[in-house]
Amino acid sequence: MRRFQFVFEESEAREVEALAREYGLTEQAVLEQLVALGLEQVREDGSVEHATEH
């Protein structure tokens, strides 16, 4: 397993924490799901730039 580090803006961190509370998950679990969804979107759209425009 590899480890990455990402620094969030305060507003994004609060959103991750809120999602974790809402769904009874850890922040790490929320981040893993968000990354998986983002990677899926990139595969579907064919580019990172297109996927981050939303």
PDB file as gemmi writes it, atoms N, CA and C in Angstrom:
CRYST1    1.000    1.000    1.000  90.00  90.00  90.00 P 1                      
ATOM      1  N   MET A   1       0.857  -1.166   0.000  1.00  0.00           N  
ATOM      2  CA  MET A   1       0.000   0.000   0.000  1.00  0.00           C  
ATOM      3  C   MET A   1       0.906   1.234   0.000  1.00  0.00           C  
ATOM      4  N   ARG A   2       0.510   2.244  -0.754  1.00  0.00           N  
ATOM      5  CA  ARG A   2       1.255   3.497  -0.800  1.00  0.00           C  
ATOM      6  C   ARG A   2       0.511   4.577  -0.029  1.00  0.00           C  
ATOM      7  N   ARG A   3       1.245   5.555   0.416  1.00  0.00           N  
ATOM      8  CA  ARG A   3       0.671   6.631   1.214  1.00  0.00           C  
ATOM      9  C   ARG A   3       0.876   7.956   0.477  1.00  0.00           C  
ATOM     10  N   PHE A   4      -0.166   8.767   0.446  1.00  0.00           N  
ATOM     11  CA  PHE A   4      -0.113  10.105  -0.128  1.00  0.00           C  
ATOM     12  C   PHE A   4      -0.553  11.087   0.946  1.00  0.00           C  
ATOM     13  N   GLN A   5      -0.117  12.315   0.808  1.00  0.00           N  
ATOM     14  CA  GLN A   5      -0.528  13.356   1.738  1.00  0.00           C  
ATOM     15  C   GLN A   5      -1.144  14.497   0.939  1.00  0.00           C  
ATOM     16  N   PHE A   6      -2.245  15.021   1.455  1.00  0.00           N  
ATOM     17  CA  PHE A   6      -2.941  16.111   0.791  1.00  0.00           C  
ATOM     18  C   PHE A   6      -3.353  17.123   1.851  1.00  0.00           C  
ATOM     19  N   VAL A   7      -3.142  18.390   1.586  1.00  0.00           N  
ATOM     20  CA  VAL A   7      -3.530  19.440   2.518  1.00  0.00           C  
ATOM     21  C   VAL A   7      -4.799  20.103   1.982  1.00  0.00           C  
ATOM     22  N   PHE A   8      -5.823  20.159   2.835  1.00  0.00           N  
ATOM     23  CA  PHE A   8      -7.123  20.696   2.443  1.00  0.00           C  
ATOM     24  C   PHE A   8      -7.288  22.133   2.901  1.00  0.00           C  
ATOM     25  N   GLU A   9      -8.061  22.884   2.150  1.00  0.00           N  
ATOM     26  CA  GLU A   9      -8.559  24.164   2.632  1.00  0.00           C  
ATOM     27  C   GLU A   9      -9.513  23.859   3.785  1.00  0.00           C  
ATOM     28  N   GLU A  10      -9.664  24.797   4.689  1.00  0.00           N  
ATOM     29  CA  GLU A  10     -10.507  24.576   5.870  1.00  0.00           C  
ATOM     30  C   GLU A  10     -11.943  24.203   5.480  1.00  0.00           C  
ATOM     31  N   SER A  11     -12.493  24.856   4.466  1.00  0.00           N  
ATOM     32  CA  SER A  11     -13.877  24.566   4.059  1.00  0.00           C  
ATOM     33  C   SER A  11     -14.009  23.137   3.532  1.00  0.00           C  
ATOM     34  N   GLU A  12     -13.029  22.661   2.784  1.00  0.00           N  
ATOM     35  CA  GLU A  12     -13.072  21.283   2.276  1.00  0.00           C  
ATOM     36  C   GLU A  12     -12.936  20.286   3.413  1.00  0.00           C  
ATOM     37  N   ALA A  13     -12.070  20.581   4.369  1.00  0.00           N  
ATOM     38  CA  ALA A  13     -11.887  19.693   5.524  1.00  0.00           C  
ATOM     39  C   ALA A  13     -13.190  19.564   6.307  1.00  0.00           C  
ATOM     40  N   ARG A  14     -13.891  20.690   6.466  1.00  0.00           N  
ATOM     41  CA  ARG A  14     -15.179  20.646   7.177  1.00  0.00           C  
ATOM     42  C   ARG A  14     -16.199  19.799   6.424  1.00  0.00           C  
ATOM     43  N   GLU A  15     -16.179  19.880   5.097  1.00  0.00           N  
ATOM     44  CA  GLU A  15     -17.096  19.058   4.299  1.00  0.00           C  
ATOM     45  C   GLU A  15     -16.796  17.572   4.469  1.00  0.00           C  
ATOM     46  N   VAL A  16     -15.526  17.215   4.468  1.00  0.00           N  
ATOM     47  CA  VAL A  16     -15.139  15.813   4.666  1.00  0.00           C  
ATOM     48  C   VAL A  16     -15.589  15.347   6.050  1.00  0.00           C  
ATOM     49  N   GLU A  17     -15.350  16.163   7.068  1.00  0.00           N  
ATOM     50  CA  GLU A  17     -15.774  15.811   8.423  1.00  0.00           C  
ATOM     51  C   GLU A  17     -17.287  15.664   8.511  1.00  0.00           C  
ATOM     52  N   ALA A  18     -18.014  16.553   7.852  1.00  0.00           N  
ATOM     53  CA  ALA A  18     -19.480  16.486   7.878  1.00  0.00           C  
ATOM     54  C   ALA A  18     -19.981  15.214   7.202  1.00  0.00           C  
ATOM     55  N   LEU A  19     -19.384  14.856   6.077  1.00  0.00           N  
ATOM     56  CA  LEU A  19     -19.778  13.615   5.403  1.00  0.00           C  
ATOM     57  C   LEU A  19     -19.494  12.408   6.285  1.00  0.00           C  
ATOM     58  N   ALA A  20     -18.364  12.418   6.946  1.00  0.00           N  
ATOM     59  CA  ALA A  20     -18.010  11.309   7.831  1.00  0.00           C  
ATOM     60  C   ALA A  20     -19.043  11.166   8.954  1.00  0.00           C  
ATOM     61  N   ARG A  21     -19.400  12.283   9.554  1.00  0.00           N  
ATOM     62  CA  ARG A  21     -20.414  12.240  10.629  1.00  0.00           C  
ATOM     63  C   ARG A  21     -21.758  11.766  10.091  1.00  0.00           C  
ATOM     64  N   GLU A  22     -22.163  12.329   8.955  1.00  0.00           N  
ATOM     65  CA  GLU A  22     -23.479  12.008   8.390  1.00  0.00           C  
ATOM     66  C   GLU A  22     -23.631  10.523   8.086  1.00  0.00           C  
ATOM     67  N   TYR A  23     -22.566   9.913   7.589  1.00  0.00           N  
ATOM     68  CA  TYR A  23     -22.651   8.511   7.175  1.00  0.00           C  
ATOM     69  C   TYR A  23     -21.985   7.543   8.147  1.00  0.00           C  
ATOM     70  N   GLY A  24     -21.545   8.037   9.285  1.00  0.00           N  
ATOM     71  CA  GLY A  24     -20.943   7.170  10.295  1.00  0.00           C  
ATOM     72  C   GLY A  24     -19.649   6.530   9.823  1.00  0.00           C  
ATOM     73  N   LEU A  25     -18.851   7.300   9.089  1.00  0.00           N  
ATOM     74  CA  LEU A  25     -17.592   6.802   8.544  1.00  0.00           C  
ATOM     75  C   LEU A  25     -16.430   7.575   9.148  1.00  0.00           C  
ATOM     76  N   THR A  26     -15.240   7.065   8.929  1.00  0.00           N  
ATOM     77  CA  THR A  26     -14.054   7.833   9.286  1.00  0.00           C  
ATOM     78  C   THR A  26     -13.766   8.817   8.157  1.00  0.00           C  
ATOM     79  N   GLU A  27     -12.988   9.834   8.483  1.00  0.00           N  
ATOM     80  CA  GLU A  27     -12.577  10.776   7.446  1.00  0.00           C  
ATOM     81  C   GLU A  27     -11.797  10.046   6.357  1.00  0.00           C  
ATOM     82  N   GLN A  28     -10.978   9.083   6.761  1.00  0.00           N  
ATOM     83  CA  GLN A  28     -10.201   8.325   5.782  1.00  0.00           C  
ATOM     84  C   GLN A  28     -11.115   7.568   4.824  1.00  0.00           C  
ATOM     85  N   ALA A  29     -12.173   6.969   5.335  1.00  0.00           N  
ATOM     86  CA  ALA A  29     -13.104   6.234   4.476  1.00  0.00           C  
ATOM     87  C   ALA A  29     -13.781   7.181   3.484  1.00  0.00           C  
ATOM     88  N   VAL A  30     -14.143   8.368   3.952  1.00  0.00           N  
ATOM     89  CA  VAL A  30     -14.758   9.360   3.058  1.00  0.00           C  
ATOM     90  C   VAL A  30     -13.766   9.729   1.956  1.00  0.00           C  
ATOM     91  N   LEU A  31     -12.522  10.011   2.326  1.00  0.00           N  
ATOM     92  CA  LEU A  31     -11.510  10.388   1.339  1.00  0.00           C  
ATOM     93  C   LEU A  31     -11.260   9.264   0.339  1.00  0.00           C  
ATOM     94  N   GLU A  32     -11.223   8.026   0.804  1.00  0.00           N  
ATOM     95  CA  GLU A  32     -11.034   6.890  -0.105  1.00  0.00           C  
ATOM     96  C   GLU A  32     -12.165   6.823  -1.123  1.00  0.00           C  
ATOM     97  N   GLN A  33     -13.400   7.050  -0.665  1.00  0.00           N  
ATOM     98  CA  GLN A  33     -14.537   7.013  -1.582  1.00  0.00           C  
ATOM     99  C   GLN A  33     -14.502   8.179  -2.566  1.00  0.00           C  
ATOM    100  N   LEU A  34     -14.122   9.362  -2.082  1.00  0.00           N  
ATOM    101  CA  LEU A  34     -14.038  10.522  -2.971  1.00  0.00           C  
ATOM    102  C   LEU A  34     -12.969  10.325  -4.041  1.00  0.00           C  
ATOM    103  N   VAL A  35     -11.844   9.763  -3.664  1.00  0.00           N  
ATOM    104  CA  VAL A  35     -10.781   9.489  -4.639  1.00  0.00           C  
ATOM    105  C   VAL A  35     -11.266   8.466  -5.655  1.00  0.00           C  
ATOM    106  N   ALA A  36     -11.922   7.399  -5.181  1.00  0.00           N  
ATOM    107  CA  ALA A  36     -12.427   6.374  -6.092  1.00  0.00           C  
ATOM    108  C   ALA A  36     -13.427   6.969  -7.082  1.00  0.00           C  
ATOM    109  N   LEU A  37     -14.327   7.814  -6.581  1.00  0.00           N  
ATOM    110  CA  LEU A  37     -15.305   8.452  -7.468  1.00  0.00           C  
ATOM    111  C   LEU A  37     -14.621   9.374  -8.471  1.00  0.00           C  
ATOM    112  N   GLY A  38     -13.636  10.119  -8.008  1.00  0.00           N  
ATOM    113  CA  GLY A  38     -12.906  11.012  -8.903  1.00  0.00           C  
ATOM    114  C   GLY A  38     -12.151  10.254  -9.974  1.00  0.00           C  
ATOM    115  N   LEU A  39     -11.504   9.155  -9.596  1.00  0.00           N  
ATOM    116  CA  LEU A  39     -10.783   8.346 -10.580  1.00  0.00           C  
ATOM    117  C   LEU A  39     -11.743   7.738 -11.597  1.00  0.00           C  
ATOM    118  N   GLU A  40     -12.908   7.304 -11.131  1.00  0.00           N  
ATOM    119  CA  GLU A  40     -13.915   6.765 -12.044  1.00  0.00           C  
ATOM    120  C   GLU A  40     -14.349   7.828 -13.046  1.00  0.00           C  
ATOM    121  N   GLN A  41     -14.553   9.049 -12.566  1.00  0.00           N  
ATOM    122  CA  GLN A  41     -14.953  10.161 -13.436  1.00  0.00           C  
ATOM    123  C   GLN A  41     -13.872  10.442 -14.476  1.00  0.00           C  
ATOM    124  N   VAL A  42     -12.620  10.418 -14.064  1.00  0.00           N  
ATOM    125  CA  VAL A  42     -11.514  10.658 -14.997  1.00  0.00           C  
ATOM    126  C   VAL A  42     -11.489   9.575 -16.067  1.00  0.00           C  
ATOM    127  N   ARG A  43     -11.684   8.325 -15.671  1.00  0.00           N  
ATOM    128  CA  ARG A  43     -11.697   7.228 -16.655  1.00  0.00           C  
ATOM    129  C   ARG A  43     -12.841   7.408 -17.646  1.00  0.00           C  
ATOM    130  N   GLU A  44     -14.004   7.822 -17.169  1.00  0.00           N  
ATOM    131  CA  GLU A  44     -15.161   8.013 -18.049  1.00  0.00           C  
ATOM    132  C   GLU A  44     -14.974   9.187 -18.996  1.00  0.00           C  
ATOM    133  N   ASP A  45     -14.434  10.287 -18.483  1.00  0.00           N  
ATOM    134  CA  ASP A  45     -14.300  11.508 -19.274  1.00  0.00           C  
ATOM    135  C   ASP A  45     -13.015  11.549 -20.085  1.00  0.00           C  
ATOM    136  N   GLY A  46     -12.038  10.791 -19.676  1.00  0.00           N  
ATOM    137  CA  GLY A  46     -10.795  10.729 -20.419  1.00  0.00           C  
ATOM    138  C   GLY A  46      -9.765  11.787 -20.096  1.00  0.00           C  
ATOM    139  N   SER A  47     -10.043  12.675 -19.137  1.00  0.00           N  
ATOM    140  CA  SER A  47      -9.021  13.656 -18.772  1.00  0.00           C  
ATOM    141  C   SER A  47      -9.269  14.184 -17.366  1.00  0.00           C  
ATOM    142  N   VAL A  48      -8.191  14.553 -16.712  1.00  0.00           N  
ATOM    143  CA  VAL A  48      -8.292  15.142 -15.389  1.00  0.00           C  
ATOM    144  C   VAL A  48      -8.884  16.535 -15.481  1.00  0.00           C  
ATOM    145  N   GLU A  49      -8.476  17.303 -16.486  1.00  0.00           N  
ATOM    146  CA  GLU A  49      -8.973  18.654 -16.618  1.00  0.00           C  
ATOM    147  C   GLU A  49     -10.484  18.690 -16.753  1.00  0.00           C  
ATOM    148  N   HIS A  50     -11.041  17.818 -17.570  1.00  0.00           N  
ATOM    149  CA  HIS A  50     -12.491  17.775 -17.769  1.00  0.00           C  
ATOM    150  C   HIS A  50     -13.189  17.367 -16.479  1.00  0.00           C  
ATOM    151  N   ALA A  51     -12.624  16.414 -15.769  1.00  0.00           N  
ATOM    152  CA  ALA A  51     -13.258  15.918 -14.544  1.00  0.00           C  
ATOM    153  C   ALA A  51     -13.247  16.956 -13.424  1.00  0.00           C  
ATOM    154  N   THR A  52     -12.274  17.863 -13.426  1.00  0.00           N  
ATOM    155  CA  THR A  52     -12.199  18.847 -12.354  1.00  0.00           C  
ATOM    156  C   THR A  52     -12.957  20.120 -12.655  1.00  0.00           C  
ATOM    157  N   GLU A  53     -13.579  20.230 -13.815  1.00  0.00           N  
ATOM    158  CA  GLU A  53     -14.345  21.418 -14.166  1.00  0.00           C  
ATOM    159  C   GLU A  53     -15.687  21.478 -13.480  1.00  0.00           C  
ATOM    160  N   HIS A  54     -16.187  20.369 -12.934  1.00  0.00           N  
ATOM    161  CA  HIS A  54     -17.524  20.298 -12.355  1.00  0.00           C  
ATOM    162  C   HIS A  54     -17.625  21.029 -11.070  1.00  0.00           C  
TER     163      HIS A  54                                                      
END                                                                             
